[in-house]
Amino acid sequence: MSEDIINKVDWQKVSNLLPVVVQDYKSSEVLMLGYMNKEALEKSLKEKRVSFFSRSKNRLWTKGESSGNFLDIVELGLDCDNDSLLILAKPHGVTCHSGNISCFEACSSKADFVFLSRLANLVKGRKNSDETSSYTAKLFKEGTKRIAQKVGEEGVETALAATVKDKEELKNEAADLIFHLIVLLEDAGLSLNDVLEILKQRNSSTKH
């Protein structure tokens, strides 16, 4: 994060209030929209934690200063016109004051990859649950060998569905495969994001 970004902003165009979109760096979910003046942006860059300018209170405020649900900055960048900012952040708890993950909950929760991320979080939450409470909790209780076996079974069934060109069955079996893979990764203390990091590394080293 470079403070040079402050000088790149077209402050005159935005009347000294820069629109800022905050996105979860893992799930890509849009968490909130806020506004920064120069002081708020300077503070955010210095502390690596999102601060805004409150138009209603007419002062700087750090997101989470009351709730503890801070937004740690992972990456940020201006748009092509230098009049809005995107921040990829690591949220501490929910972002919206209503108790929802996102201030755009009704819309953002419908995005496919947001759902996938939330599913992974749901699986993680059931890792140490009572084995009678859910199928997922029962799988964790049965251990790595059983979870791995299920991934293998679902992988074979997915391949067979593709071989016979049964698209509906392929979709169903692929869904089962992805779910059990998420469980297996969580059992190993890993996540889909860890797998995506490998894919990003491979992509960056590939000559197209």
C-alpha positions in Angstrom: 0.0 0.0 0.0 1.5 3.3 -1.1 0.7 6.8 0.1 1.2 7.9 -3.5 -2.4 6.8 -4.0 -3.6 9.9 -2.1 -2.1 12.2 -4.8 -3.6 10.2 -7.6 -7.2 10.7 -6.4 -9.2 13.3 -8.3 -10.3 15.0 -5.1 -11.9 18.0 -7.0 -14.1 15.7 -9.1 -15.4 13.9 -5.9 -15.8 17.1 -3.9 -13.2 15.8 -1.5 -15.2 12.7 -0.6 -14.0 9.6 -2.3 -16.5 6.7 -2.6 -15.0 3.5 -1.2 -16.2 -0.1 -1.9 -15.0 -2.7 0.6 -14.8 -6.3 -0.5 -14.0 -9.4 1.4 -10.6 -10.5 0.2 -11.4 -14.2 0.4 -15.0 -14.5 -0.7 -15.1 -11.4 -3.0 -18.4 -10.4 -1.2 -19.1 -6.6 -1.3 -19.3 -5.7 2.4 -20.1 -2.0 2.4 -19.8 1.4 0.8 -18.3 4.4 2.6 -16.6 7.7 1.9 -13.1 9.0 2.7 -11.6 12.4 2.7 -7.8 12.8 2.5 -7.5 12.5 6.3 -9.5 9.2 6.4 -7.5 7.8 3.5 -4.2 8.8 5.2 -5.3 7.2 8.5 -6.4 4.0 6.7 -3.1 3.7 4.9 -1.1 4.3 8.0 -3.0 1.9 10.3 -3.8 -0.6 7.5 -7.4 -0.6 8.8 -10.4 1.0 7.2 -11.5 4.5 8.4 -14.1 6.7 6.8 -15.4 10.2 7.0 -18.9 10.2 8.5 -21.1 12.7 6.7 -23.8 12.5 9.4 -21.4 13.0 12.3 -18.9 15.2 10.4 -15.8 13.4 11.7 -13.4 10.5 11.0 -14.5 7.1 12.2 -12.8 3.7 12.1 -15.1 0.9 11.0 -15.4 -1.3 14.1 -14.4 1.3 16.7 -17.6 0.5 18.7 -18.3 -3.1 17.7 -14.8 -4.4 17.3 -15.6 -5.6 13.8 -12.7 -3.9 12.1 -11.8 -4.2 8.5 -8.1 -4.9 8.0 -6.8 -3.8 4.6 -5.2 -6.5 2.4 -5.1 -4.6 -0.9 -6.6 -1.5 -2.4 -6.7 0.4 -5.7 -8.3 3.2 -7.5 -10.6 2.8 -10.6 -9.5 3.9 -14.0 -10.8 7.5 -13.5 -9.2 7.9 -10.1 -12.5 8.9 -8.5 -13.4 5.7 -6.5 -11.5 3.2 -4.4 -11.8 -0.6 -4.0 -10.5 -2.1 -0.8 -10.0 -5.9 -0.3 -10.3 -6.4 3.4 -10.1 -9.0 6.1 -13.3 -8.5 8.2 -13.3 -9.1 11.9 -16.9 -10.4 12.4 -19.9 -9.1 10.5 -19.7 -5.7 8.8 -23.3 -4.4 8.8 -24.6 -2.7 12.0 -27.8 -4.9 11.5 -25.8 -8.0 12.3 -25.5 -9.2 8.7 -22.2 -10.1 7.0 -22.8 -7.4 4.3 -24.6 -4.2 4.1 -25.9 -5.5 0.8 -27.0 -8.8 2.3 -30.2 -9.4 0.3 -28.3 -9.1 -2.9 -24.7 -10.2 -2.1 -25.7 -13.5 -0.5 -27.1 -14.6 -3.9 -23.7 -14.5 -5.7 -22.4 -18.0 -6.5 -18.9 -17.7 -5.0 -20.2 -15.9 -1.9 -22.5 -18.9 -1.3 -19.5 -21.2 -1.8 -17.5 -19.3 0.8 -20.4 -19.3 3.2 -20.8 -23.0 2.7 -17.1 -23.5 3.6 -17.6 -21.4 6.8 -20.7 -23.5 7.7 -18.6 -26.7 7.3 -15.9 -25.2 9.5 -18.4 -24.4 12.1 -19.6 -28.0 12.3 -16.1 -29.5 12.7 -16.4 -29.8 16.4 -20.2 -30.1 16.7 -22.1 -33.0 18.1 -21.9 -35.9 15.6 -25.7 -36.4 15.8 -26.4 -32.7 14.9 -25.6 -33.1 11.2 -24.2 -35.2 8.4 -21.1 -33.0 8.2 -20.4 -33.3 12.0 -20.8 -37.1 11.6 -18.2 -37.1 8.8 -15.7 -35.2 10.9 -16.3 -37.6 13.8 -15.6 -40.6 11.5 -12.2 -39.2 10.6 -10.0 -38.4 7.7 -10.0 -41.9 6.2 -13.8 -41.9 5.8 -13.9 -38.3 4.5 -11.2 -39.2 1.9 -13.1 -42.3 0.9 -16.2 -40.2 0.2 -14.2 -37.8 -1.9 -12.9 -40.8 -3.9 -16.4 -42.2 -4.3 -17.9 -39.0 -5.4 -15.0 -38.4 -7.8 -15.6 -41.8 -9.5 -19.4 -41.1 -9.7 -18.7 -37.7 -11.2 -16.4 -39.2 -13.9 -19.0 -41.9 -14.7 -21.8 -39.4 -15.1 -19.6 -37.5 -17.5 -18.7 -40.6 -19.4 -22.4 -41.5 -20.1 -23.1 -37.8 -20.9 -25.8 -37.5 -18.2 -25.6 -33.8 -17.5 -28.1 -33.7 -14.7 -26.3 -36.5 -12.9 -23.0 -34.9 -13.6 -24.2 -31.7 -11.9 -25.5 -33.6 -8.8 -22.3 -35.7 -8.5 -20.1 -32.7 -9.0 -22.0 -30.9 -6.2 -21.4 -33.9 -3.9 -17.7 -34.0 -4.9 -17.2 -30.3 -4.1 -19.0 -30.5 -0.8 -16.9 -33.5 0.4 -13.7 -31.9 -0.9 -14.5 -28.8 1.3 -14.9 -31.1 4.3 -11.7 -32.9 3.5 -9.8 -29.6 3.2 -11.2 -28.4 6.5 -10.3 -31.7 8.2 -6.7 -31.0 7.1 -6.8 -27.4 8.3 -7.0 -26.1 4.8 -9.5 -24.2 2.7 -10.6 -23.6 -0.9 -8.6 -20.3 -0.7 -5.4 -22.3 -0.1 -6.2 -24.3 -3.3 -7.0 -21.1 -5.2 -3.6 -19.7 -4.2 -1.9 -22.6 -5.8 -3.9 -22.0 -9.0 -3.0 -18.3 -9.0 0.6 -19.2 -8.6 0.5 -21.6 -11.5 -1.4 -19.1 -13.7 1.2 -16.4 -13.0 4.0 -18.7 -14.1 2.2 -20.0 -17.2 3.2 -18.6 -20.6 0.1 -18.0 -22.7 
